[in-house]
Amino acid sequence: MRRATLAAGLALGLAGAGAAAGPPAADAAIPTIHAHRGGALDLGVPARPEDTLEAFRHTAAVHPDAWLELDAVVSRDGVPFVLHDSTLDRTTDCSGAVPDRTAAEIEACRVDVLGVSETLVPAPATPAIRVPRLRAALAFARETGRSVNLEIKRIPGDPGYVPGSEAFAEAVMADVVAAGLPGERLIVQSFDPSNLETARRVLPGVQTSLLTLAVADALGPALAAARGYDWVSPGSVPTAAYMAQARALGLKVVPYTLNTEAQVRAAAAVGVDALITDDVPLARQALGLPAQVAAPVPAVPRGATVAFPRRTRAQVLARGGVAVLLRAPGAARATVTLRRGRTVVARGTVRLARGGERRRLLALTATGRRLVRAARVPLRLTARVVVGGRASTRAITLR
């Protein structure tokens, strides 16, 4: 979301809500945290590049209870990418408008910053950190069980986000439908109501959220309710009166972008359902929660990827095993295990001596074949990848 107008709105919102002196009372509901653009800050310090798989992986590993908030733009040839701006200039080593670039041209750009918006600091541009396709980000969320708040990036009157709103939204929603995220784990948000109408037409029943700039927050609840949306997202900390109106209209409230402890506590004090922040550790601290839920898990070593081209239960049975694809720029090893509960039903190793890619089918054991056919208990597929002495683990659930 844009934050140029946030300061004025926050002054008004905080005056009405009041900044709590400490964490919410024990009996107060704790709002859900949405990691803005993936969560690029750690206690005010730029730590990761915004809207990248690197940011999503970190938040998913360290704060698995947080939602991933991300932005969608569309290339000249109609491919959705995860990027906040309508140009490539601010966050990559490329320049120019996104709608003037093909998907191949955007994928060649390297992200060369850490942080978000005004906190940005330069960082070395590495081949491993690119502007991700939306489909890849949504697949990551599905495979790791994360929830997503997706903004269709078009603001009325802003010519930078093209194609036209309907075509733009349709391209984004095609990827959303393909990802198959459960309805309770997906919100589609936009400043432009026409985007939300397209989202509901393409995916009936999807949760929708109307974003408002801080100067127009007071109008948000009535506008959102009139169109039948589920959420309203003000650009400032809402007042008690705002919350009362939203509740009376049956709306949930998720303000953005709250990056100070005072803002987070004030929002919690008036009873927001969720809040959007660049700084998940700071928000957790303000809410009286542990700074992190789990220890950081490193991403797959840079330049290496492991994929499972066929990963449904039916596909595994039809092939008689698990298909694994390992890609890496140099020597690499992936050890893959498929379990049903504690029972191993398939296991094997894929190796690359000098880089490139290799496919392998890890055959099911006889017992494994029976178990995969049995009652639909989820199967856990785990891959441990080692490149140059660095190791990481990726896991998905097979259903």
C-alpha positions in Angstrom: 0.0 0.0 0.0 1.1 3.6 -0.4 2.1 5.4 2.7 2.6 9.0 1.6 -0.7 10.0 3.2 -0.4 7.9 6.3 1.1 10.4 8.7 -1.9 12.8 8.7 -4.4 9.9 9.1 -2.4 8.4 11.9 -2.5 11.7 13.8 -6.3 11.7 13.6 -6.6 8.0 14.3 -4.3 8.0 17.3 -6.0 11.0 18.8 -9.3 9.1 18.7 -8.0 5.7 19.8 -5.3 6.7 22.2 -2.0 4.8 22.4 -2.0 2.0 24.9 0.7 2.2 27.5 1.5 -1.5 27.2 0.4 -4.8 25.6 -3.4 -5.5 25.4 -5.1 -6.8 28.5 -5.1 -10.5 29.0 -8.7 -10.9 28.0 -8.4 -8.7 24.9 -8.4 -10.4 21.5 -4.9 -10.4 19.8 -5.2 -9.2 16.2 -3.7 -11.4 13.5 -0.5 -9.9 12.0 -0.2 -9.5 8.2 3.5 -9.2 7.1 3.4 -6.2 4.7 5.2 -7.1 1.4 6.4 -10.3 3.2 7.8 -8.5 6.2 11.1 -6.7 5.4 12.0 -5.2 8.8 13.3 -6.7 12.0 12.8 -4.2 14.9 13.2 -1.3 12.5 16.2 -2.7 10.7 16.0 -3.5 6.9 16.6 -7.2 6.8 15.1 -8.6 3.6 14.0 -7.3 0.2 10.2 -6.5 0.1 7.8 -8.7 -2.0 10.4 -11.5 -2.6 10.4 -15.2 -1.9 13.2 -14.6 0.5 11.0 -12.4 2.6 8.1 -14.9 2.4 10.3 -17.8 3.3 11.7 -16.1 6.4 8.3 -15.0 7.7 6.8 -18.4 7.0 9.6 -20.1 9.0 10.0 -17.6 11.9 6.4 -16.3 12.2 4.2 -19.1 10.9 1.1 -17.6 12.5 1.5 -14.4 10.3 -0.3 -13.9 7.0 1.8 -12.9 4.0 0.6 -9.6 2.5 1.8 -9.1 -1.1 1.2 -7.1 -4.2 0.4 -8.1 -7.8 1.4 -6.4 -11.0 1.1 -7.6 -14.6 3.7 -7.7 -17.4 3.2 -6.6 -21.0 2.5 -10.1 -22.0 0.0 -10.7 -19.2 2.0 -12.5 -16.6 1.4 -11.5 -12.9 4.4 -10.7 -10.8 4.8 -9.8 -7.1 5.9 -6.2 -7.0 4.6 -3.1 -5.3 5.5 -0.4 -7.8 4.4 0.1 -11.4 8.1 0.5 -12.3 11.2 -1.6 -11.7 13.4 1.4 -10.7 13.1 1.4 -6.9 13.8 -2.2 -6.0 15.7 -3.8 -8.9 18.8 -3.2 -11.1 16.4 -2.6 -14.0 14.3 0.5 -14.9 11.1 1.2 -16.8 7.4 0.6 -16.4 6.3 -3.0 -15.6 3.6 -3.0 -18.3 6.3 -2.1 -20.9 8.3 -5.2 -20.0 7.8 -8.8 -20.9 7.9 -11.6 -18.3 11.3 -12.7 -19.5 12.7 -9.1 -19.1 11.3 -8.8 -15.6 12.7 -12.2 -14.6 16.1 -11.0 -15.7 16.0 -8.2 -13.1 17.8 -8.6 -9.8 16.5 -7.2 -6.6 19.2 -4.9 -5.1 17.7 -3.4 -1.9 16.7 -4.4 1.6 13.7 -3.1 3.5 10.6 -1.3 2.3 9.7 2.2 1.1 11.5 4.8 3.0 13.6 2.3 4.9 15.3 1.0 1.8 19.0 0.4 1.8 21.2 -0.7 -1.1 22.2 -4.4 -1.2 24.3 -6.4 -3.6 22.3 -7.6 -6.6 22.5 -11.4 -6.6 21.2 -13.9 -9.2 19.3 -15.7 -6.5 16.9 -12.8 -5.6 14.6 -11.9 -8.4 11.1 -10.5 -8.8 8.9 -13.5 -8.3 6.0 -14.6 -10.4 2.7 -14.4 -8.5 2.1 -18.1 -9.2 5.4 -19.1 -7.5 4.5 -17.0 -4.4 1.0 -18.5 -4.1 2.4 -22.0 -4.6 4.8 -21.4 -1.8 1.9 -20.2 0.4 -0.1 -23.3 -0.5 2.7 -25.8 0.1 3.7 -24.3 3.5 0.2 -23.7 4.8 0.5 -19.9 4.9 -2.4 -17.4 4.5 -2.3 -14.6 1.9 -3.7 -11.1 1.8 -3.2 -10.2 -1.9 -3.5 -6.7 -3.2 -4.4 -6.2 -6.9 -2.2 -3.1 -7.6 -4.4 -0.6 -9.3 -5.5 2.7 -7.9 -8.2 4.7 -9.7 -6.6 7.5 -11.7 -3.1 6.0 -11.6 -2.1 5.3 -15.2 1.0 3.2 -14.1 -0.8 0.0 -13.5 -2.1 -1.4 -16.8 -3.7 -3.3 -18.6 -7.1 -1.9 -17.8 -8.5 -2.9 -14.4 -10.6 -5.8 -15.5 -7.9 -7.5 -17.6 -5.4 -6.8 -14.9 -7.6 -8.3 -12.2 -8.5 -11.3 -14.4 -4.8 -12.1 -15.0 -4.1 -12.0 -11.2 -7.2 -14.0 -10.3 -6.3 -16.7 -12.9 -3.2 -17.4 -10.8 -5.2 -17.3 -7.6 -7.6 -19.9 -8.9 -4.8 -22.1 -10.1 -3.1 -21.9 -6.6 -6.2 -23.4 -4.9 -5.7 -21.7 -1.5 -8.5 -22.5 0.9 -11.0 -19.6 1.2 -10.3 -19.0 4.9 -6.6 -18.5 4.0 -7.1 -15.9 1.3 -8.1 -12.2 1.2 -8.1 -10.2 -2.0 -7.7 -6.4 -1.4 -7.6 -3.3 -3.6 -8.2 0.4 -3.6 -10.2 0.0 -6.8 -13.7 -1.6 -6.2 -13.8 -2.8 -9.8 -10.8 -5.1 -9.0 -12.8 -6.6 -6.2 -15.8 -7.1 -8.3 -13.7 -9.0 -10.9 -12.2 -11.1 -8.0 -15.7 -12.1 -6.8 -16.9 -12.9 -10.4 -13.9 -15.1 -11.1 -13.8 -16.7 -7.6 -17.2 -16.6 -6.0 -17.1 -16.4 -2.2 -13.5 -15.1 -2.0 -12.9 -12.7 0.9 -12.6 -9.1 -0.2 -11.1 -6.0 1.5 -11.5 -2.4 0.4 -8.3 -0.3 1.0 -8.7 3.4 1.7 -6.1 6.1 1.8 -5.8 7.8 5.2 -7.5 11.0 4.1 -10.6 9.0 3.1 -10.7 6.4 5.9 -14.0 7.8 7.3 -15.8 6.8 4.1 -14.4 3.2 4.1 -16.9 1.2 6.2 -20.0 2.6 4.3 -18.4 2.0 0.9 -17.3 -1.5 1.8 -20.6 -2.5 3.3 -22.6 -1.1 0.3 -20.7 -3.4 -2.0 -20.9 -6.4 0.3 -17.2 -6.7 1.0 -15.9 -8.7 4.1 -13.1 -6.4 5.2 -12.2 -2.7 5.3 -8.6 -1.6 5.4 -8.0 2.0 6.6 -4.6 3.8 6.1 -4.5 4.8 9.8 -5.2 3.5 13.2 -9.0 3.4 13.4 -10.9 5.3 16.1 -13.4 3.7 18.5 -16.2 5.3 16.4 -14.8 3.9 13.2 -14.7 0.4 14.8 -18.3 0.7 16.1 -19.5 1.7 12.6 -17.6 -1.2 11.0 -19.0 -3.7 13.5 -22.5 -2.5 13.0 -22.1 -3.0 9.2 -20.7 -6.6 9.7 -17.2 -5.7 8.6 -13.8 -6.9 9.8 -11.0 -4.3 10.1 -7.3 -4.6 9.1 -5.5 -1.2 9.2 -2.1 -0.6 7.4 0.9 0.0 7.7 1.6 0.0 11.4 5.3 0.2 12.1 5.5 1.6 15.6 4.6 0.0 18.9 2.3 2.9 19.7 0.3 2.3 16.5 0.1 -1.5 17.0 -1.1 -1.1 20.6 -3.6 1.6 19.7 -5.1 -0.6 17.0 -5.3 -3.6 19.4 -6.9 -1.4 22.0 -9.8 -0.6 19.7 -10.3 -4.2 18.7 -9.1 -4.5 15.1 -9.3 -8.0 13.7 -5.8 -7.9 12.0 -3.1 -5.4 11.3 -0.6 -4.9 8.5 3.0 -4.2 9.3 6.5 -4.3 7.7 7.9 -5.3 11.1 6.4 -8.5 12.5 8.9 -8.8 15.4 8.0 -5.2 16.5 4.3 -5.9 16.3 4.6 -9.1 18.2 6.6 -7.3 20.9 4.0 -4.5 21.1 1.3 -7.2 21.5 3.2 -8.9 24.3 4.0 -11.9 22.2 7.4 -13.7 21.9 9.6 -11.9 19.4 9.5 -15.0 17.2 7.6 -18.3 17.0 10.3 -20.5 15.6 14.0 -20.4 14.9 14.9 -19.1 11.4 15.2 -21.8 8.8 17.5 -20.9 5.9 16.0 -20.9 2.4 17.2 -23.4 -0.2 20.8 -22.4 -0.8 21.1 -19.7 -3.4 20.8 -20.9 -6.9 19.4 -24.3 -6.0 15.8 -25.3 -6.3 14.0 -28.6 -5.6 10.5 -29.2 -7.0 7.9 -32.0 -7.1 6.3 -31.8 -10.5 3.6 -34.4 -9.6 2.6 -34.1 -6.0 -1.0 -35.3 -5.6 -1.7 -38.6 -4.0 -3.3 -39.9 -7.3 -0.2 -38.8 -9.3 2.1 -40.6 -6.8 0.1 -43.8 -7.1 -0.1 -43.6 -10.9 3.7 -43.1 -11.2 4.5 -45.6 -8.4 6.6 -43.0 -6.7 7.5 -39.3 -6.1 8.9 -37.3 -9.0 11.7 -35.0 -7.9 13.5 -32.2 -9.9 16.7 -30.8 -8.5 18.4 -27.7 -10.2 21.6 -26.1 -9.0 24.5 -24.1 -10.4 27.1 -26.5 -8.9 27.4 -29.7 -7.0 24.2 -30.4 -5.0 22.4 -33.1 -3.1 18.7 -33.5 -2.2 17.6 -36.1 0.2 13.8 -36.6 -0.1 11.5 -38.5 2.3 7.8 -39.2 2.1 6.1 -40.2 5.3 2.6 -41.2 6.4 2.7 -40.3 10.1 6.0 -41.8 11.3 6.2 -44.4 8.6 8.5 -43.8 5.6 6.8 -44.7 2.3 9.5 -43.5 -0.1 13.0 -42.2 0.3 15.9 -41.4 -1.9 18.7 -39.0 -2.9 19.1 -36.9 -6.0 22.6 -35.7 -6.8 24.2 -33.2 -9.2 28.0 -33.6 -9.7 28.6 -30.3 -11.6 25.3 -28.4 -11.6 22.4 -28.4 -14.1 19.3 -30.3 -13.4 18.3 -33.9 -12.7 15.0 -35.7 -12.4 14.4 -38.8 -10.4 11.5 -41.0 -9.5 11.6 -42.2 -5.9 9.7 -45.5 -5.9 7.1 -46.3 -3.2 7.8 -49.3 -1.0 5.2 -52.1 -1.1 4.0 -51.0 2.3 4.0 -47.4 1.1 1.8 -48.2 -1.8 -0.8 -49.6 0.5 -0.6 -46.7 2.9 -1.0 -44.1 0.1 -4.1 -45.9 -1.1 -5.5 -46.1 2.5 -7.6 -43.6 4.4 -6.8 -40.0 3.4 -4.2 -39.2 6.0 -1.9 -36.4 4.9 1.5 -37.4 3.6 4.5 -35.2 4.5 7.1 -34.8 1.8 10.5 -33.4 3.0 13.5 -32.4 1.0 16.9 -31.6 2.6 19.1 -29.8 0.1 22.9 -29.3 0.5 24.9 -27.0 -1.7 28.5 -26.1 -0.9 28.2 -27.1 2.7 25.0 -25.1 3.2 21.8 -27.1 4.0 18.2 -26.3 4.2 14.9 -28.2 4.4 11.7 -27.8 2.4 8.5 -29.6 3.3 5.0 -29.9 1.7 1.9 -31.8 2.5 0.7 -34.3 -0.1 -3.1 -34.8 -0.2 
